[in-house]
Amino acid sequence: MDLLGSIMGSMTGPPKVSEKERERRKKAREAADKAEEAHRKATKDFRTKTEERLGEFIKDGARTKMACPPMEKHLRSIVHDVAEVAGLVAHSFGQEDDASRHVVVWKKEAQPGEEELVRGTTHSLEFKDAATKFSHLTYFHNQS
């Protein structure tokens, strides 16, 4: 028998996993699946509320621009996507990883000029307290 054959013959297979470890892994997988589903639902709900808010904005003849509160990157991307589908113009303002980065949406006929985009519109959003600064967490939920 050669060396490889003797090594392979002495192996009994992969290490055995105890029933307790199997159960722990199963619970961890279930918790991860549950958290992923909750995130998926929250994202879907946010998208639905965003569609409703932008629909109201389109119908409001008096408004030509709408500033959203600061929000996380994945939520801003939803606002951009919904705005594009609705035929609106959307731009994000603020530093990329800054907590104050926000989206401003314009109707096509009132889209911003180059100067306004370069200057940005962050000066129009002043937050007096943390509840206002982080209002994006409830912004679309309270607009029903």
LINTA-V223935 format. One record per residue. PSI is psi in whole degrees, 0 to 359 (999 if undefined). OMEGA is omega in whole degrees, -180 to 180 (999 if undefined). Layout:
PSI:OMEGA
PSI:OMEGA
//
This chain:
138:180
175:-176
313:-179
319:179
320:180
324:178
313:-179
322:-180
332:-178
348:-180
139:-179
0:-179
184:-180
158:180
144:180
140:178
130:-179
159:179
323:179
317:179
319:177
316:-180
320:178
316:179
320:179
316:179
320:178
318:178
317:179
319:179
319:178
318:178
319:180
317:179
320:178
318:179
320:178
319:178
317:179
316:-180
316:180
321:178
317:179
317:178
318:179
317:179
316:179
314:179
322:178
317:177
318:179
313:-178
317:180
329:174
317:176
320:179
317:180
319:-178
337:-178
103:-178
341:-177
339:-176
138:177
346:179
149:-179
121:178
127:177
155:177
164:177
143:179
167:-179
160:-174
314:-177
331:177
321:176
322:-180
327:176
316:179
316:178
316:-178
312:-179
319:179
316:-180
315:179
325:-179
358:180
27:179
166:178
130:-179
140:176
146:175
144:179
149:-179
168:179
146:-173
312:-178
23:-179
143:180
346:-179
4:-180
131:-175
169:-180
140:171
134:-178
134:178
152:169
149:-176
317:-176
347:-179
25:-176
152:-174
153:174
170:-179
320:-179
317:-180
323:179
320:179
316:-180
324:-178
170:-180
21:-178
336:-180
341:-178
352:-179
103:177
133:-176
119:-177
333:-178
173:-177
326:-180
322:178
316:-177
324:-178
28:-179
344:178
338:-180
334:179
0:-174
304:-176
337:179
330:-177
1:-175
14:-177
999:999
//
